[in-house]
Amino acid sequence: MADTDREFLALTAYLKLMSNKGAESANLEQRKQFLLLLIPAIAAQPQLPDVFRKHVEQALQAVEKVHWPFLHNVALEYYRFWVNDIKAIAALHASGGYEISPVVAPVPTEDLKTLWNNLDKAQFSITEKWPLKAYTAALKDEGAKPGVIETRTRLVKLLLLRLREVDDRSGDHYRIAVHALLPLFEMRETRKMYLAVVREFYYFWIGNPDAARYIVLKTPV
């Protein structure tokens, strides 16, 4: 069996589903071309979320940042085919998932430095402050240094401003907001830090009583 058989079988099944849902050739081609960039990197790799995310991030470097939010969604959809999670695919399909033109938030027109500096002027509501304060307290309990806490809370504030545009506290809406900001992080290290922080903060945002246990101060490789 060729090293990429697993990946191409998943690609064929994924594109067939999108075609059956009415995706036109240009839409399918955009999805296909990105996944063809990804496939050589994930071939023969362990089917683990962290492994997949790492190679998705690398593949995105080859495409224009304006397309990142859409292609992140494509990668997430394809992942379930890659790991052959039939139940998840069926559940998403039944609930209206796998959209031809998924909702994506536009990448901000301002650069990261401008948005970062403007945080000092931003006002946050009580409902926004509550998960932020809980996250800050949890970081202190984990022994995070003041500089680490400051950086992480400012990253959360960037996301909270973007989350004002979503309608509810669902994972899908959170992901849309996260992906809209991702192209702003030019340096790989800061991008990894941002992703680590937003994964932690999600559990505080939804009010999970065990949110603190998801904090991992060391940024993933």
Buried (B, 14 or more C-beta within 10 A) or exposed (E): EEEBEBBBEBBEBBBEBBBEEEBEEEBBEBBBEBBEBBBEBBBEBEEEEEEBBBBBBEBBEEBEEEBBBBBBBBBBBBBBBBBEBEEBBEEBEEEEBBEEEBEBBEBBEEEBEEBBEEBEEEEBEEEBEBBBEBBBEBBEEEEBEEEBBEBBBBBBBBBBBBBEEBEEBEEEBBBBBBBBBBBBBEEEEBBBBBBBBBBBBBBBBEEBEEBBEBBEEEEEE
